[in-house]
Amino acid sequence: MLDGRYRIDARIATGGMATVYRGLDTRLDRVLALKVMHPGLAADAAFVERFIREAKAVARLDHPNVVGVYDQGDDGTHVFLAMEYVAGCTLRDVLRERGALRPRAALDILEPVLAALGAAHLGGLVHRDMKPENVLIGDDGRVKVADFGLVRAVDTDTTASPGTLLGTVSYLAPEQIEHGTADPRVDVYACGIVLYEMLTGAKPHAGGTPAQVLYQHLHEDVPPPSAAVPGLAPGLDRLVCEATARTPAARPADSAAMLAALREVRAGLTGAELDAVPPQALTPAAAGSEDRTSVLPRTRAAAAAAGYPAHRGGRGREPYESTAALHREDGLERTSRLEVPPPDAPGPGSSAVPTAPAGRALRRRRLLPLITAGLLLLGSVLGVWYINSGQFTRVPGVLGEPRAAAEKTLRSAGLDVEVEEGFSDVVERGRVISTNPERGARIRDTGTVTLLVSRGPDVVEIPDLRGVPLEKAKDRLKELGLVPGVVTGTFHDTVARGAVVSTRPRAGTERKPDTAVALTVSRGEPVETPGVTGEPAGDARRTLEDAGLKVRIAPERVFSEEEKGAVAEQSPAEGATLAQGDTVTLTLSRGPEMIVVPDVEGADAEEARSELEELGFDVKISRFFFGDTVFDQSVDAGDEAPKGSTITLRVR
């Protein structure tokens, strides 16, 4: 027992981080899976804290294609998670038994996987370890992704088990290998590898050692699956190659974008292309007797042989749920049931079929009535079609597409479009959640299709943008459905110039979409502006640049008391507080302005003062005896003197 509540019944599997058991919640009487961390890891407090934090994040996903987390706790040295128990098998088991799958089955499996990953990416989680072992296929055909987000807390020992490592490195993106970085595009890369493996029955990069596989990830492109399966549809090649591009920017931005690309490719495939049998298929069922979309056994005998419980159907038939049921085009989970003829139904070679020659005679006698009946039936069918279907068209599939692209597709089909908006935790803002009528439904020509376009989640958490450059921060807010608000600057010693210091509301706060978020941006470390007036231009530039400031020399020069070529003015002035990288403008001196001195001898002293001061001179009056007439001036009339210089007048 764990925590006095969970009874351990059987061990399911052991991994590098934990052992998984099948157990029973004795309080709620339900079967569940219990993941118990290895004691050595449980002794690391920091590791346990990360483990619990990631578990809480996964528990918030609440997505039908994610293995749910019910509880987390500890019992002495045992740290554990109580999780949803999925009775069935893994995708690895299916590939081991079946080899390559038909494209229809491969896409049926990958679509719910991408839906689960898309929900995680919107929630800020990156799986980081997508592989067939983490894709569970229940006995009822439901597809679920396991170990969501928990791998972020794992410090994997890559030397412990070379065989295990090889299975893991086969799905690592180049940037994970080279830089250790992981964003949603590493999950996109892994899904591309998984799709390649489902279509071909083999991994794209083969090597005897993990180092060889890692080298191929870094230096070799994933080949198109059609190289191994001739005749495979080009759209599937394109989907794999885009998802596994070695450059992250060339891949779909996240799993929601890849899901939209998958649906677009699928819509363009014919039935023959979807049901093409790959030569790498391992069982006779894959060659034609198996249902087209199901990856689960079809008969009771096959189910028992594979370890699946038989499903009870109607009399004489064995219905089985297929993974094709997992399309989530309108936000609802649908399950299609595939019916198999009863074992005793007549078939080729059965005794119920007449044999030659009696059979041939019977066929000849019945030939004419059959032809007549066939022609009448054909005419009736054509008439009914003309009356009931000739005026109709099918609604194109536009789920997950951007609004503009979806409108264009529908209008190209001759349909009118109305747009409504709604919230969605899974579908990216601006993309189509559902259509009314739904995809494939009949609608009269020129009818109207209503698009429900996502506004993103109905509650948005303000992201932590500290240290993010301003433009990228604005883009991030827009992606979440928030509005970049007023931008103010502040000096900061540690946050780089031009990056966000804080937001208002603060990070982690939940707000409605379209809420304005004010941004405070760093102006860098404060600098007190040095005074350089009167210095030569070169010396002034060095002084300012040494202080971390930029220098601009004004194109025009001014007259001043400073020497010609020296700094006459600076802006901002000495002592002003600037940020590193701000610019100081310097205006250089043309030297003092020279003015022709007028003749004021014989003039009244005050009139002479006024005339000279208007020209820009300072005037000093020296009186001899009593009188007001100028009889001498210190600068002779007609000579030039610097503007602002002093002229002495002698008066008597």
C-alpha positions as CSV (number, residue, x, y, z in Angstrom):
1,M,0.0,0.0,0.0
2,L,1.1,3.6,-0.7
3,D,-0.2,6.5,1.4
4,G,-2.7,4.1,3.0
5,R,-4.8,4.3,-0.1
6,Y,-3.2,2.8,-3.2
7,R,-2.7,-1.0,-3.4
8,I,0.1,-2.3,-5.5
9,D,-1.1,-5.2,-7.6
10,A,1.6,-5.9,-10.3
11,R,4.7,-4.4,-11.8
12,I,4.2,-3.1,-15.4
13,A,7.6,-1.7,-16.4
14,T,10.9,-0.3,-15.0
15,G,12.6,2.8,-16.5
16,G,15.6,5.0,-15.7
17,M,13.5,7.3,-13.4
18,A,10.8,5.2,-11.9
19,T,9.0,1.8,-11.8
20,V,5.4,1.7,-12.9
21,Y,2.9,-0.6,-11.2
22,R,-0.7,-1.4,-11.8
23,G,-2.6,-0.6,-8.6
24,L,-6.0,0.0,-7.1
25,D,-7.3,3.2,-5.5
26,T,-9.1,1.6,-2.6
27,R,-11.0,4.8,-1.8
28,L,-12.6,5.2,-5.2
29,D,-12.3,1.5,-6.3
30,R,-10.6,2.3,-9.6
31,V,-7.6,0.7,-11.4
32,L,-4.7,3.1,-12.0
33,A,-1.0,3.2,-12.8
34,L,1.4,4.1,-10.0
35,K,4.8,5.6,-11.0
36,V,7.1,5.3,-8.1
37,M,10.4,7.2,-8.3
38,H,13.6,5.2,-7.7
39,P,14.9,5.7,-4.1
40,G,18.2,7.2,-5.3
41,L,16.4,10.0,-7.2
42,A,13.9,10.5,-4.4
43,A,16.8,11.4,-2.1
44,D,17.5,14.5,-4.3
45,A,15.3,17.3,-3.0
46,A,15.8,19.5,-6.0
47,F,14.9,16.6,-8.4
48,V,11.8,15.8,-6.4
49,E,10.7,19.4,-6.5
50,R,11.0,19.5,-10.3
51,F,9.2,16.2,-10.5
52,I,6.3,17.5,-8.5
53,R,6.2,20.8,-10.4
54,E,6.0,19.0,-13.8
55,A,3.4,16.6,-12.5
56,K,1.2,19.6,-11.5
57,A,1.7,21.1,-15.0
58,V,0.6,17.9,-16.7
59,A,-2.4,17.5,-14.4
60,R,-3.7,20.8,-15.6
61,L,-3.7,19.6,-19.3
62,D,-6.9,17.6,-18.9
63,H,-6.8,16.4,-22.5
64,P,-8.5,13.2,-23.7
65,N,-5.3,12.1,-25.5
66,V,-3.0,12.6,-22.6
67,V,-2.5,10.0,-19.9
68,G,-4.1,11.8,-16.9
69,V,-2.4,12.5,-13.6
70,Y,-4.8,11.9,-10.7
71,D,-2.6,12.4,-7.6
72,Q,0.9,13.0,-6.3
73,G,2.3,12.0,-3.0
74,D,5.0,10.4,-0.9
75,D,5.1,7.5,1.5
76,G,8.4,7.5,3.5
77,T,11.1,7.2,0.8
78,H,8.6,6.6,-2.0
79,V,7.6,9.5,-4.1
80,F,4.9,8.6,-6.5
81,L,2.3,9.7,-9.1
82,A,-1.1,8.1,-9.4
83,M,-2.0,8.1,-13.1
84,E,-4.6,6.9,-15.5
85,Y,-4.3,3.2,-16.4
86,V,-4.5,2.4,-20.1
87,A,-5.3,-1.2,-20.8
88,G,-3.8,-2.1,-24.2
89,C,-0.4,-1.9,-25.9
90,T,2.1,0.7,-27.1
91,L,2.8,1.8,-30.6
92,R,6.1,0.0,-30.3
93,D,4.2,-3.2,-29.8
94,V,2.1,-2.6,-32.9
95,L,5.1,-1.8,-35.0
96,R,6.9,-4.9,-33.7
97,E,3.9,-7.1,-34.6
98,R,2.7,-5.4,-37.8
99,G,5.8,-3.7,-39.3
100,A,4.9,-0.8,-41.6
101,L,1.3,0.5,-41.3
102,R,-1.0,1.7,-44.0
103,P,-1.0,5.6,-44.3
104,R,-4.6,5.8,-43.1
105,A,-3.7,3.9,-39.8
106,A,-0.4,5.9,-39.4
107,L,-2.3,9.2,-39.7
108,D,-5.1,8.0,-37.4
109,I,-2.5,7.4,-34.7
110,L,-0.5,10.5,-35.3
111,E,-3.5,12.9,-35.3
112,P,-4.5,12.4,-31.6
113,V,-0.8,12.4,-30.6
114,L,-0.4,15.8,-32.2
115,A,-3.6,17.0,-30.6
116,A,-2.2,16.0,-27.2
117,L,1.2,17.7,-27.9
118,G,-0.5,20.8,-29.2
119,A,-2.4,21.2,-25.9
120,A,0.8,20.7,-24.0
121,H,2.7,23.3,-26.1
122,L,-0.1,25.8,-25.5
123,G,0.4,25.1,-21.8
124,G,4.1,25.7,-21.9
125,L,5.2,22.1,-21.8
126,V,7.6,20.3,-24.1
127,H,7.5,16.5,-24.0
128,R,11.2,16.0,-25.1
129,D,11.0,12.2,-25.4
130,M,8.3,11.4,-28.0
131,K,8.8,7.9,-29.3
132,P,6.5,4.8,-30.0
133,E,7.0,3.6,-26.4
134,N,5.2,6.7,-25.1
135,V,2.2,6.3,-27.4
136,L,-0.4,4.0,-25.8
137,I,-3.2,2.4,-27.8
138,G,-6.0,1.2,-25.6
139,D,-8.0,-1.9,-26.1
140,D,-10.9,0.4,-27.2
141,G,-8.7,2.0,-29.9
142,R,-8.1,5.3,-28.0
143,V,-4.6,6.8,-28.5
144,K,-2.9,8.5,-25.5
145,V,0.5,10.0,-24.9
146,A,2.4,9.1,-21.8
147,D,5.1,10.7,-19.7
148,F,4.0,14.2,-20.7
149,G,6.4,16.9,-19.4
150,L,7.9,14.6,-16.8
151,V,11.0,13.9,-18.9
152,R,11.9,17.6,-18.3
153,A,12.9,16.6,-14.8
154,V,15.0,13.6,-15.8
155,D,18.8,13.7,-15.8
156,T,19.3,10.7,-18.1
157,D,22.4,8.5,-17.6
158,T,23.3,8.0,-21.2
159,T,26.0,5.5,-20.5
160,A,24.0,3.1,-18.4
161,S,22.2,1.2,-21.2
162,P,23.5,1.5,-24.8
163,G,20.5,-0.4,-26.1
164,T,18.0,1.9,-24.4
165,L,20.0,5.0,-25.4
166,L,19.9,3.9,-29.0
167,G,16.1,3.7,-28.9
168,T,15.9,7.2,-27.4
169,V,18.5,9.0,-29.5
170,S,16.6,7.9,-32.7
171,Y,14.0,10.6,-32.0
172,L,16.2,13.4,-30.7
173,A,16.2,16.7,-32.7
174,P,19.6,18.1,-33.8
175,E,19.4,21.1,-31.4
176,Q,18.8,18.8,-28.4
177,I,22.0,16.9,-29.3
178,E,24.1,19.9,-30.2
179,H,23.0,22.6,-27.7
180,G,20.7,20.8,-25.2
181,T,17.9,23.2,-26.1
182,A,14.3,22.1,-26.4
183,D,11.2,24.0,-27.6
184,P,7.9,22.7,-29.2
185,R,9.8,22.0,-32.4
186,V,11.8,19.1,-30.9
187,D,8.5,17.3,-30.4
188,V,7.5,18.1,-34.0
189,Y,10.9,16.5,-35.1
190,A,10.2,13.4,-33.0
191,C,6.7,13.1,-34.5
192,G,8.2,13.3,-38.0
193,I,10.5,10.4,-37.1
194,V,7.6,8.4,-35.6
195,L,5.5,9.0,-38.7
196,Y,8.4,7.8,-40.9
197,E,8.7,4.6,-38.8
198,M,5.0,3.9,-39.0
199,L,5.0,4.3,-42.8
200,T,8.2,2.3,-43.5
201,G,8.5,0.0,-40.5
202,A,12.0,1.2,-39.7
203,K,13.8,4.2,-38.2
204,P,15.4,6.6,-40.7
205,H,18.8,6.7,-39.1
206,A,20.4,3.3,-38.6
207,G,23.7,2.8,-36.7
208,G,25.5,0.3,-34.6
209,T,26.2,2.8,-31.9
210,P,24.4,5.8,-30.4
211,A,27.3,8.0,-31.6
212,Q,26.6,7.0,-35.2
213,V,22.9,7.8,-34.9
214,L,23.6,11.1,-33.3
215,Y,26.0,12.0,-36.1
216,Q,23.3,11.2,-38.7
217,H,20.8,13.4,-36.9
218,L,23.3,16.3,-37.1
219,H,24.6,15.9,-40.6
220,E,22.1,13.9,-42.7
221,D,18.5,14.8,-43.7
222,V,15.8,12.3,-43.0
223,P,15.0,10.6,-46.4
224,P,11.5,10.8,-47.8
225,P,9.6,7.6,-46.8
226,S,8.8,7.0,-50.5
227,A,12.5,6.0,-50.9
228,A,11.6,2.9,-48.8
229,V,8.0,2.5,-49.8
230,P,7.7,3.2,-53.6
231,G,4.5,4.8,-54.6
232,L,3.8,6.5,-51.3
233,A,1.9,9.8,-51.7
234,P,4.1,12.9,-52.2
235,G,2.1,14.7,-49.5
236,L,3.3,12.2,-46.9
237,D,6.9,12.8,-48.0
238,R,6.4,16.5,-47.6
239,L,4.9,16.1,-44.2
240,V,7.8,14.0,-42.9
241,C,10.5,16.1,-44.5
242,E,9.1,19.4,-43.1
243,A,8.7,17.9,-39.6
244,T,12.2,16.5,-39.6
245,A,14.1,19.5,-41.0
246,R,17.4,19.8,-39.3
247,T,17.0,23.6,-39.0
248,P,14.3,24.2,-36.3
249,A,13.0,27.3,-38.1
250,A,12.1,25.2,-41.2
251,R,9.7,23.0,-39.1
252,P,6.1,23.7,-38.2
253,A,6.2,26.0,-35.1
254,D,4.5,23.5,-32.8
255,S,2.3,20.4,-32.9
256,A,-0.8,22.4,-33.6
257,A,0.7,23.7,-36.8
258,M,1.8,20.2,-37.7
259,L,-1.7,18.9,-37.0
260,A,-3.1,21.5,-39.4
261,A,-0.5,20.4,-42.0
262,L,-1.4,16.7,-41.5
263,R,-5.1,17.4,-42.0
264,E,-4.3,19.4,-45.1
265,V,-2.2,16.5,-46.5
266,R,-4.8,14.0,-45.6
267,A,-7.6,15.9,-47.3
268,G,-5.6,15.7,-50.5
269,L,-5.1,11.9,-50.4
270,T,-7.3,9.5,-52.3
271,G,-8.7,6.4,-50.7
272,A,-6.2,4.2,-52.7
273,E,-3.3,6.3,-51.4
274,L,-4.6,6.1,-47.8
275,D,-5.1,2.3,-48.0
276,A,-1.9,1.4,-49.9
277,V,-0.3,-1.7,-48.4
278,P,3.5,-1.1,-47.6
279,P,5.8,-4.0,-48.6
280,Q,7.3,-3.9,-45.1
281,A,4.0,-5.0,-43.6
282,L,4.6,-8.2,-41.6
283,T,1.3,-10.0,-41.2
284,P,-1.1,-11.4,-43.8
285,A,-3.8,-9.1,-42.3
286,A,-1.8,-6.1,-43.6
287,A,-2.0,-7.5,-47.1
288,G,-5.8,-7.2,-47.4
289,S,-7.8,-9.0,-44.8
290,E,-7.3,-6.4,-42.1
291,D,-9.7,-3.5,-41.8
292,R,-8.5,-0.5,-43.5
293,T,-8.2,1.8,-40.6
294,S,-7.8,-0.4,-37.6
295,V,-4.5,-1.2,-35.9
296,L,-6.2,-3.5,-33.5
297,P,-7.0,-7.2,-34.1
298,R,-10.1,-7.9,-36.1
299,T,-11.4,-11.3,-34.9
300,R,-11.7,-12.9,-31.5
301,A,-9.0,-15.3,-32.3
302,A,-6.6,-12.6,-33.4
303,A,-7.5,-10.5,-30.4
304,A,-6.8,-13.4,-28.1
305,A,-3.5,-14.2,-29.8
306,A,-2.4,-10.5,-29.4
307,G,-3.5,-10.3,-25.8
308,Y,-6.5,-8.0,-26.4
309,P,-9.9,-8.6,-24.8
310,A,-12.6,-9.3,-27.4
311,H,-15.3,-6.7,-27.8
312,R,-18.9,-7.8,-27.7
313,G,-20.9,-6.8,-30.7
314,G,-24.2,-7.7,-32.2
315,R,-25.3,-11.2,-33.2
316,G,-23.1,-12.6,-35.9
317,R,-20.7,-9.6,-36.1
318,E,-17.6,-8.4,-34.2
319,P,-17.4,-4.6,-34.1
320,Y,-14.0,-3.1,-33.2
321,E,-13.3,0.5,-32.5
322,S,-10.6,1.9,-34.7
323,T,-8.0,4.6,-34.2
324,A,-9.7,6.5,-37.0
325,A,-12.2,7.4,-34.4
326,L,-9.8,9.9,-32.8
327,H,-10.3,12.8,-35.2
328,R,-11.1,15.8,-33.1
329,E,-12.3,18.2,-35.8
330,D,-15.1,19.7,-33.9
331,G,-13.8,19.4,-30.3
332,L,-15.7,16.1,-29.8
333,E,-14.3,12.7,-29.6
334,R,-15.8,10.3,-32.2
335,T,-15.5,6.6,-32.5
336,S,-16.3,4.8,-35.7
337,R,-17.2,1.1,-35.4
338,L,-16.0,-1.3,-38.1
339,E,-18.2,-4.4,-38.6
340,V,-16.9,-7.7,-39.9
341,P,-19.1,-10.2,-41.7
342,P,-20.0,-13.3,-39.7
343,P,-17.6,-16.2,-40.1
344,D,-20.2,-18.4,-41.7
345,A,-21.1,-15.9,-44.4
346,P,-20.8,-17.3,-47.9
347,G,-17.6,-16.6,-49.7
348,P,-15.7,-17.6,-52.8
349,G,-15.6,-21.3,-53.1
350,S,-18.5,-21.8,-50.7
351,S,-21.0,-24.6,-51.3
352,A,-23.7,-22.0,-51.6
353,V,-22.3,-20.9,-55.0
354,P,-23.4,-23.0,-58.0
355,T,-20.6,-24.9,-59.7
356,A,-20.0,-25.4,-63.5
357,P,-21.6,-26.5,-65.7
358,A,-24.9,-26.0,-63.9
359,G,-23.7,-22.6,-62.6
360,R,-22.8,-21.4,-66.1
361,A,-26.2,-22.3,-67.5
362,L,-27.9,-20.7,-64.6
363,R,-25.9,-17.5,-65.1
364,R,-26.8,-17.4,-68.8
365,R,-30.5,-17.8,-68.1
366,R,-30.4,-15.0,-65.5
367,L,-28.2,-12.7,-67.6
368,L,-30.9,-10.7,-69.4
369,P,-33.1,-10.1,-66.4
370,L,-30.1,-9.0,-64.4
371,I,-29.0,-6.6,-67.1
372,T,-32.5,-5.1,-67.3
373,A,-32.7,-4.8,-63.6
374,G,-29.3,-3.2,-63.4
375,L,-30.2,-0.6,-66.1
376,L,-33.4,0.3,-64.2
377,L,-31.5,0.5,-61.0
378,L,-28.9,2.8,-62.5
379,G,-31.5,5.0,-64.0
380,S,-33.2,5.3,-60.6
381,V,-30.0,6.0,-58.8
382,L,-29.1,8.8,-61.3
383,G,-32.5,10.3,-61.0
384,V,-32.4,10.3,-57.2
385,W,-28.9,11.8,-57.3
386,Y,-30.0,14.5,-59.7
387,I,-32.9,15.4,-57.5
388,N,-31.3,15.1,-54.1
389,S,-27.5,15.5,-54.6
390,G,-26.9,17.4,-57.8
391,Q,-27.8,20.7,-56.1
392,F,-25.4,20.0,-53.2
393,T,-21.7,20.2,-52.5
394,R,-19.6,18.8,-49.6
395,V,-18.2,21.2,-47.0
396,P,-14.4,21.2,-47.4
397,G,-12.2,20.4,-44.4
398,V,-10.7,23.6,-43.0
399,L,-10.2,22.7,-39.3
400,G,-7.1,24.1,-37.8
401,E,-6.4,26.4,-40.7
402,P,-5.9,30.2,-40.3
403,R,-9.1,32.2,-40.8
404,A,-8.1,33.8,-44.1
405,A,-7.1,30.5,-45.7
406,A,-10.3,28.8,-44.5
407,E,-12.5,31.6,-45.9
408,K,-10.6,31.4,-49.2
409,T,-11.1,27.6,-49.4
410,L,-14.8,27.8,-48.7
411,R,-15.4,30.7,-51.1
412,S,-13.5,28.8,-53.8
413,A,-16.1,26.0,-53.4
414,G,-18.8,28.5,-54.1
415,L,-20.0,28.8,-50.5
416,D,-20.7,31.9,-48.4
417,V,-18.9,32.3,-45.1
418,E,-19.9,33.7,-41.7
419,V,-17.4,34.0,-38.9
420,E,-17.9,33.6,-35.2
421,E,-15.3,33.6,-32.5
422,G,-14.9,31.4,-29.5
423,F,-12.4,30.4,-26.9
424,S,-10.3,27.2,-27.1
425,D,-7.6,25.8,-24.9
426,V,-6.2,23.6,-27.8
427,V,-6.7,25.5,-31.1
428,E,-4.3,28.3,-31.7
429,R,-5.7,31.9,-31.8
430,G,-6.9,32.8,-35.3
431,R,-7.4,29.2,-36.5
432,V,-10.6,27.4,-37.1
433,I,-12.1,25.4,-34.3
434,S,-15.1,24.0,-36.1
435,T,-17.5,24.5,-39.0
436,N,-21.3,24.5,-39.2
437,P,-22.2,22.4,-41.2
438,E,-19.2,20.1,-40.3
439,R,-16.6,18.9,-42.7
440,G,-18.0,16.5,-45.4
441,A,-21.6,17.5,-44.7
442,R,-23.8,18.1,-47.7
443,I,-24.9,21.7,-48.2
444,R,-26.7,23.4,-51.0
445,D,-24.6,25.3,-53.6
446,T,-24.1,28.9,-52.5
447,G,-25.1,27.9,-49.0
448,T,-23.5,29.5,-45.9
449,V,-20.8,27.9,-43.7
450,T,-20.2,29.3,-40.3
451,L,-16.6,29.3,-39.1
452,L,-15.9,29.2,-35.4
453,V,-12.5,30.9,-35.0
454,S,-10.3,30.5,-31.9
455,R,-9.6,33.5,-29.7
456,G,-7.3,31.3,-27.7
457,P,-7.9,30.3,-24.1
458,D,-10.7,32.1,-22.3
459,V,-8.2,32.9,-19.5
460,V,-4.6,33.9,-20.4
461,E,-1.7,33.8,-18.0
462,I,0.6,36.8,-18.3
463,P,4.0,35.4,-19.4
464,D,7.3,36.1,-17.8
465,L,8.9,38.4,-20.3
466,R,11.8,39.6,-18.2
467,G,15.0,39.8,-20.3
468,V,13.0,39.3,-23.6
469,P,13.7,42.0,-26.3
470,L,10.8,44.4,-26.7
471,E,9.6,43.3,-30.2
472,K,9.7,39.6,-29.3
473,A,7.8,40.4,-26.1
474,K,5.1,42.2,-28.1
475,D,4.9,39.2,-30.5
476,R,4.6,36.8,-27.6
477,L,1.7,38.8,-26.1
478,K,-0.1,38.9,-29.4
479,E,0.3,35.1,-29.8
480,L,-1.4,34.7,-26.5
481,G,-4.3,37.0,-27.4
482,L,-3.1,39.9,-25.2
483,V,-2.5,43.5,-26.3
484,P,0.9,45.2,-25.9
485,G,0.2,48.4,-23.9
486,V,2.2,51.5,-22.9
487,V,6.0,51.1,-23.1
488,T,8.0,53.0,-20.5
489,G,11.8,53.0,-20.0
490,T,13.8,52.7,-16.8
491,F,17.5,52.4,-16.0
492,H,18.6,48.9,-15.0
493,D,21.9,47.4,-14.0
494,T,21.4,43.8,-15.0
495,V,18.7,43.7,-17.7
496,A,20.1,44.4,-21.2
497,R,19.1,47.7,-22.9
498,G,15.9,47.2,-24.9
499,A,14.7,44.1,-23.0
500,V,11.7,43.9,-20.8
501,V,12.2,44.5,-17.0
502,S,8.6,43.9,-15.9
503,T,5.0,43.9,-17.0
504,R,1.8,45.3,-15.6
505,P,-0.1,43.1,-14.7
506,R,2.8,41.1,-13.4
507,A,3.9,37.7,-14.8
508,G,1.7,34.8,-13.7
509,T,-1.4,36.9,-13.3
510,E,-4.5,35.5,-15.2
511,R,-6.4,37.9,-17.4
512,K,-9.0,37.8,-20.2
513,P,-7.9,37.8,-23.8
514,D,-7.4,41.3,-25.3
515,T,-6.2,42.7,-22.0
516,A,-3.6,45.4,-22.4
517,V,-0.2,44.6,-20.8
518,A,2.1,47.6,-20.0
519,L,5.8,46.9,-20.6
520,T,8.7,48.5,-18.7
521,V,11.9,48.3,-20.8
522,S,15.4,48.6,-19.7
523,R,17.4,51.7,-20.8
524,G,20.6,50.0,-19.5
525,E,22.9,51.0,-16.8
526,P,22.7,54.8,-16.0
527,V,25.6,57.0,-17.0
528,E,26.3,60.6,-15.8
529,T,27.2,62.7,-18.9
530,P,30.7,64.1,-18.8
531,G,31.3,67.9,-19.6
532,V,33.4,68.3,-22.8
533,T,32.6,71.9,-23.8
534,G,35.8,73.7,-24.8
535,E,37.7,70.5,-25.5
536,P,39.0,69.6,-29.0
537,A,36.5,67.4,-30.9
538,G,38.8,64.3,-30.8
539,D,39.4,64.5,-27.1
540,A,35.6,65.1,-26.4
541,R,34.7,62.0,-28.5
542,R,37.1,59.8,-26.6
543,T,35.8,61.0,-23.2
544,L,32.2,60.3,-24.1
545,E,32.8,56.9,-25.7
546,D,34.9,55.8,-22.7
547,A,31.8,56.5,-20.6
548,G,29.7,54.1,-22.9
549,L,28.0,56.8,-24.8
550,K,27.7,57.4,-28.6
551,V,28.8,60.7,-30.2
552,R,27.2,62.6,-33.0
553,I,28.8,65.7,-34.4
554,A,26.3,68.3,-35.6
555,P,26.8,69.3,-39.2
556,E,26.5,73.0,-38.6
557,R,29.1,75.0,-36.5
558,V,28.4,78.1,-34.4
559,F,30.3,81.2,-33.4
560,S,31.5,81.0,-29.8
561,E,34.2,82.1,-27.5
562,E,35.8,78.7,-27.8
563,E,38.6,78.2,-30.3
564,K,37.8,77.2,-33.8
565,G,37.1,73.4,-33.9
566,A,36.6,73.0,-30.2
567,V,33.3,71.9,-28.7
568,A,31.0,74.9,-28.4
569,E,27.9,73.1,-27.2
570,Q,26.8,69.6,-26.0
571,S,23.4,68.1,-25.7
572,P,22.4,66.7,-23.2
573,A,24.4,69.0,-21.0
574,E,27.0,68.0,-18.5
575,G,25.7,66.0,-15.5
576,A,22.6,64.7,-17.3
577,T,21.7,61.0,-16.6
578,L,21.8,58.8,-19.7
579,A,21.9,55.1,-20.4
580,Q,24.9,53.3,-22.0
581,G,24.5,53.5,-25.7
582,D,22.6,56.8,-25.6
583,T,23.9,59.6,-28.0
584,V,25.4,63.0,-27.1
585,T,25.4,65.6,-29.9
586,L,28.4,67.9,-30.1
587,T,28.3,71.3,-31.9
588,L,31.8,72.6,-32.8
589,S,32.9,76.2,-32.7
590,R,33.7,78.5,-35.7
591,G,35.6,80.7,-33.3
592,P,34.3,84.1,-32.2
593,E,32.3,86.2,-34.7
594,M,34.1,89.4,-35.9
595,I,32.1,92.7,-36.0
596,V,33.1,96.0,-37.6
597,V,33.3,98.7,-34.9
598,P,31.4,101.9,-35.8
599,D,32.7,105.5,-35.2
600,V,31.1,106.8,-32.0
601,E,33.5,109.6,-31.2
602,G,31.6,112.9,-30.6
603,A,28.4,111.0,-29.8
604,D,26.5,111.1,-26.5
605,A,27.9,108.4,-24.2
606,E,24.6,106.6,-23.6
607,E,23.7,106.6,-27.3
608,A,27.2,105.2,-28.1
609,R,26.7,102.5,-25.5
610,S,23.4,101.5,-26.9
611,E,24.7,101.3,-30.5
612,L,27.7,99.1,-29.5
613,E,25.7,96.8,-27.3
614,E,23.2,96.2,-30.1
615,L,26.1,94.9,-32.1
616,G,27.0,92.5,-29.4
617,F,29.9,94.3,-27.6
618,D,30.3,94.9,-23.9
619,V,30.8,98.6,-23.2
620,K,32.9,100.2,-20.5
621,I,32.7,104.0,-20.0
622,S,35.7,105.9,-18.5
623,R,34.8,109.5,-17.6
624,F,37.2,112.5,-17.4
625,F,35.9,115.6,-15.7
626,F,32.2,116.1,-16.2
627,G,30.5,115.6,-19.5
628,D,28.7,113.1,-21.7
629,T,30.6,113.3,-25.0
630,V,32.8,110.5,-26.3
631,F,36.2,111.8,-27.3
632,D,38.0,108.4,-27.7
633,Q,37.2,104.6,-28.2
634,S,39.5,101.7,-27.4
635,V,39.0,100.0,-30.8
636,D,39.3,102.4,-33.8
637,A,36.3,102.9,-36.0
638,G,36.4,100.5,-39.0
639,D,38.4,97.8,-37.2
640,E,37.0,94.4,-36.4
641,A,36.6,93.1,-32.9
642,P,35.2,89.7,-31.6
643,K,31.5,89.7,-30.8
644,G,31.1,89.9,-27.1
645,S,34.5,91.6,-26.5
646,T,34.7,94.8,-24.5
647,I,35.1,98.3,-26.0
648,T,36.1,101.2,-23.6
649,L,34.7,104.7,-24.3
650,R,36.4,107.8,-22.9
651,V,33.9,110.5,-22.0
652,R,34.3,114.2,-21.0
